[in-house]
Amino acid sequence: MENKCCMQCGSPIKGRRDKKFCDDHCRNNYNNQLHLNTTMMMRQVHHILRKNRRILEKAALNHPEGAPIPLEPLLEEGFLPGYHTKVNLDAEGKPQYFCYEIGFRMFENHIILLQNTLAKAA
């Protein structure tokens, strides 16, 4: 009979032959460590997306629908236009970006147009 050790803490394992960890705590810690980098990256991206959405929501409530909004104040608040959840192409093939349900279009002159009905819903 071979003495196996826990993959996390090194303690001897008792029980089934194919058991790799001494208890649930060690198994959870091992798997959390294994996926730490992926989890941290996902949390950071989710945080950026939530922040972008809040900034766009605030802009939608402060500007009439279809009004051009300068990009600079949004950038100063921390808006990162490269982070969005979806991209649609319109009939002309121009991209419309979405941060969850709030859509926006970006123009070369650092102006954005929000494409949503958030202001109507409020």
Backbone as numpy.savetxt, mean C-alpha at the origin, in Angstrom:
# Nx Ny Nz CAx CAy CAz Cx Cy Cz
16.34 -43.69 17.17 15.50 -42.51 17.17 16.39 -41.27 17.17
16.18 -40.40 16.24 16.99 -39.21 16.06 16.43 -38.05 16.91
17.29 -37.34 17.63 16.86 -36.18 18.41 16.84 -34.96 17.50
15.66 -34.42 17.30 15.53 -33.23 16.46 15.47 -32.00 17.35
15.94 -30.88 16.77 15.92 -29.61 17.51 15.01 -28.62 16.80
14.44 -27.74 17.58 13.55 -26.68 17.08 14.32 -25.78 16.12
13.73 -25.47 14.97 14.39 -24.61 13.97 14.54 -23.17 14.46
13.77 -22.77 15.48 13.82 -21.40 15.98 14.75 -21.27 17.18
14.52 -22.06 18.21 15.27 -21.87 19.46 16.32 -22.95 19.72
16.26 -24.06 19.00 17.24 -25.13 19.18 16.92 -26.12 20.27
15.77 -25.97 20.94 15.37 -26.90 22.00 15.03 -28.26 21.39
15.20 -29.32 22.17 14.81 -30.65 21.67 13.29 -30.68 21.42
12.90 -31.40 20.36 11.49 -31.50 19.99 10.97 -32.86 20.42
9.80 -32.84 21.04 9.11 -34.07 21.42 7.82 -34.13 20.63
7.45 -35.33 20.23 6.19 -35.49 19.50 6.40 -36.11 18.14
5.62 -35.67 17.19 5.64 -36.27 15.84 7.03 -36.20 15.22
7.29 -37.12 14.30 8.58 -37.18 13.62 8.84 -35.98 12.73
7.78 -35.48 12.07 7.95 -34.39 11.11 7.82 -33.01 11.74
7.76 -32.95 13.05 7.63 -31.68 13.76 8.94 -30.89 13.64
8.83 -29.58 13.36 10.02 -28.75 13.15 10.25 -27.74 14.27
9.21 -27.49 15.06 9.30 -26.47 16.11 8.79 -27.05 17.41
9.31 -26.51 18.52 8.93 -27.04 19.82 7.52 -26.59 20.22
7.08 -25.41 19.75 5.74 -24.94 20.08 5.28 -23.89 19.05
4.04 -23.44 19.21 3.47 -22.45 18.28 4.22 -21.12 18.33
4.68 -20.76 19.49 5.42 -19.49 19.63 6.67 -19.50 18.74
7.44 -20.56 18.79 8.65 -20.66 17.97 8.30 -20.73 16.48
7.23 -21.45 16.13 6.81 -21.54 14.73 6.41 -20.17 14.20
5.63 -19.43 14.99 5.21 -18.08 14.58 6.41 -17.15 14.45
7.31 -17.18 15.42 8.50 -16.32 15.36 9.34 -16.63 14.13
9.53 -17.90 13.84 10.33 -18.31 12.68 9.70 -17.78 11.39
8.40 -17.99 11.22 7.72 -17.54 10.00 7.64 -16.01 9.90
7.48 -15.34 11.03 7.48 -13.87 11.02 8.85 -13.34 10.57
9.92 -13.93 11.06 11.27 -13.53 10.66 11.50 -13.81 9.18
11.00 -14.95 8.72 11.17 -15.35 7.32 10.51 -14.36 6.36
9.37 -13.81 6.74 8.60 -12.91 5.86 8.71 -11.45 6.28
9.64 -11.11 7.14 9.75 -9.75 7.67 9.96 -8.71 6.58
10.88 -8.93 5.66 11.17 -7.93 4.63 9.96 -7.68 3.74
9.28 -8.73 3.33 8.08 -8.58 2.50 7.00 -7.84 3.25
6.78 -8.22 4.49 5.74 -7.58 5.29 6.04 -6.11 5.50
7.28 -5.77 5.79 7.64 -4.37 6.00 7.44 -3.55 4.73
7.83 -4.09 3.57 7.65 -3.39 2.32 6.16 -3.16 2.05
5.34 -4.18 2.28 3.91 -4.05 2.05 3.31 -3.00 2.98
3.74 -2.96 4.21 3.24 -1.96 5.16 3.62 -0.55 4.71
4.84 -0.38 4.25 5.29 0.94 3.80 4.49 1.40 2.58
4.27 0.52 1.62 3.50 0.87 0.42 2.06 1.19 0.80
1.48 0.39 1.68 0.10 0.64 2.11 0.00 1.99 2.81
0.98 2.32 3.62 1.00 3.62 4.30 1.04 4.76 3.29
1.87 4.65 2.27 1.97 5.68 1.22 0.65 5.80 0.48
0.04 4.68 0.13 -1.24 4.71 -0.59 -2.33 5.37 0.25
-2.40 5.05 1.54 -3.40 5.68 2.41 -3.16 7.17 2.52
-1.90 7.57 2.63 -1.58 8.99 2.71 -1.96 9.70 1.41
-1.62 9.11 0.26 -2.01 9.68 -1.03 -3.52 9.85 -1.11
-4.25 8.86 -0.68 -5.71 8.93 -0.74 -6.23 10.06 0.13
-5.70 10.20 1.33 -6.13 11.29 2.22 -5.86 12.66 1.59
-4.70 12.81 0.97 -4.34 14.08 0.33 -5.28 14.36 -0.84
-5.55 13.35 -1.65 -6.47 13.54 -2.78 -7.90 13.81 -2.30
-8.31 13.15 -1.24 -9.65 13.38 -0.69 -9.79 14.82 -0.21
-8.78 15.30 0.48 -8.79 16.68 0.97 -8.84 17.66 -0.22
-8.06 17.39 -1.26 -8.05 18.25 -2.45 -9.42 18.23 -3.12
-10.07 17.06 -3.17 -11.39 16.95 -3.80 -12.44 17.74 -3.04
-12.32 17.76 -1.73 -13.30 18.49 -0.93 -13.08 20.00 -1.00
-11.85 20.43 -1.29 -11.52 21.85 -1.32 -11.56 22.47 -2.71
-11.81 21.67 -3.75 -11.85 22.19 -5.11 -13.10 21.67 -5.79
-13.73 22.49 -6.61 -14.90 21.99 -7.35 -14.48 20.88 -8.32
-15.40 19.98 -8.59 -15.10 18.86 -9.48 -14.68 19.37 -10.85
-13.61 18.82 -11.37 -13.10 19.20 -12.69 -12.19 20.41 -12.67
-12.02 21.04 -11.51 -11.13 22.21 -11.42 -9.68 21.73 -11.42
-8.81 22.41 -12.16 -7.39 22.03 -12.14 -6.78 22.31 -10.77
-5.95 21.40 -10.33 -5.30 21.53 -9.03 -3.79 21.52 -9.26
-3.07 22.53 -8.76 -1.61 22.49 -8.90 -1.03 21.31 -8.12
-0.08 20.65 -8.70 0.53 19.47 -8.09 1.43 19.83 -6.91
2.08 20.97 -6.99 3.08 21.36 -5.98 2.56 21.31 -4.54
1.38 21.91 -4.22 0.91 21.81 -2.83 0.65 20.38 -2.37
0.22 19.53 -3.30 0.00 18.13 -2.94 1.33 17.44 -2.64
2.35 17.76 -3.44 3.68 17.20 -3.19 4.23 17.66 -1.85
3.97 18.92 -1.51 4.44 19.45 -0.22 3.78 18.73 0.96
2.54 18.26 0.75 1.86 17.51 1.81 2.35 16.07 1.90
3.14 15.64 0.91 3.68 14.29 0.94 3.10 13.37 -0.12
2.33 13.90 -1.06 1.75 13.10 -2.14 2.85 12.54 -3.02
2.79 11.24 -3.28 3.76 10.57 -4.15 3.00 10.01 -5.35
2.99 10.73 -6.48 2.16 10.33 -7.63 2.53 8.99 -8.24
3.70 8.49 -7.99 4.08 7.19 -8.53 3.42 6.02 -7.81
2.75 6.28 -6.70 2.07 5.23 -5.94 0.58 5.37 -6.15
0.00 4.39 -6.80 -1.43 4.36 -7.04 -1.86 2.90 -7.12
-3.16 2.68 -7.08 -3.65 1.30 -7.03 -4.10 0.78 -8.38
-4.33 1.67 -9.33 -4.87 1.23 -10.62 -4.58 2.29 -11.68
-4.47 1.86 -12.94 -4.32 2.77 -14.08 -5.29 2.32 -15.15
-6.11 3.26 -15.63 -7.00 3.01 -16.76 -6.56 3.90 -17.90
-6.76 3.44 -19.11 -6.51 4.27 -20.28 -7.86 4.74 -20.81
-7.96 6.06 -21.09 -9.20 6.57 -21.65 -9.27 6.27 -23.14
-10.29 6.77 -23.81 -10.49 6.50 -25.24 -9.33 7.01 -26.08
-8.65 8.05 -25.60 -7.51 8.62 -26.32 -6.20 7.93 -25.96
-6.25 6.97 -25.06 -5.06 6.24 -24.64 -4.26 6.95 -23.55
-4.85 7.97 -22.92 -4.17 8.70 -21.84 -4.48 8.04 -20.50
-3.47 7.97 -19.63 -3.69 7.26 -18.36 -4.51 8.06 -17.36
-5.36 7.35 -16.66 -6.08 7.89 -15.52 -5.67 7.01 -14.34
-5.08 7.63 -13.34 -4.57 6.91 -12.18 -5.63 6.91 -11.08
-5.60 5.86 -10.28 -6.51 5.78 -9.14 -5.72 5.47 -7.89
-6.11 6.12 -6.83 -5.64 5.77 -5.50 -6.91 5.30 -4.79
-7.11 4.02 -4.79 -8.37 3.39 -4.39 -9.48 3.91 -5.29
-10.49 4.61 -4.77 -11.60 5.03 -5.62 -11.44 6.44 -6.19
-10.39 7.13 -5.81 -10.20 8.50 -6.27 -9.28 8.50 -7.50
-9.84 8.96 -8.62 -9.08 8.98 -9.85 -8.49 10.37 -10.11
-7.36 10.39 -10.82 -6.77 11.67 -11.19 -5.99 11.52 -12.48
-5.88 12.63 -13.17 -5.07 12.70 -14.39 -3.97 13.71 -14.15
-2.80 13.41 -14.67 -1.66 14.32 -14.53 -1.35 14.93 -15.88
-1.04 16.20 -15.86 -0.70 16.92 -17.08 0.73 17.41 -16.98
1.33 17.73 -18.14 2.74 18.11 -18.20 3.06 19.37 -17.39
2.10 20.25 -17.23 2.35 21.51 -16.54 2.14 21.40 -15.02
2.32 20.20 -14.49 2.21 19.94 -13.05 0.84 20.31 -12.50
-0.18 20.00 -13.27 -1.56 20.19 -12.85 -2.22 18.82 -12.85
-3.09 18.59 -11.88 -3.86 17.36 -11.90 -5.34 17.71 -11.93
-6.12 16.82 -12.49 -7.57 16.91 -12.46 -8.08 15.68 -11.74
-8.86 15.90 -10.70 -9.45 14.77 -10.01 -10.65 14.30 -10.80
-10.80 13.01 -10.89 -11.86 12.41 -11.67 -12.71 11.54 -10.74
-13.41 12.18 -9.82 -14.23 11.38 -8.92 -15.48 12.16 -8.53
-16.31 11.54 -7.78 -17.51 12.20 -7.28 -17.48 12.25 -5.76
-16.28 12.26 -5.20 -16.13 12.26 -3.74 -16.78 13.51 -3.14
-16.60 14.66 -3.79 -17.17 15.90 -3.26 -18.70 15.83 -3.23
-19.31 15.14 -4.21 -20.76 15.01 -4.24 -21.26 14.10 -3.11
-20.46 13.08 -2.79 -20.87 12.12 -1.78 -20.77 12.69 -0.37
-19.94 13.71 -0.18 -19.73 14.26 1.17 -20.87 15.11 1.65
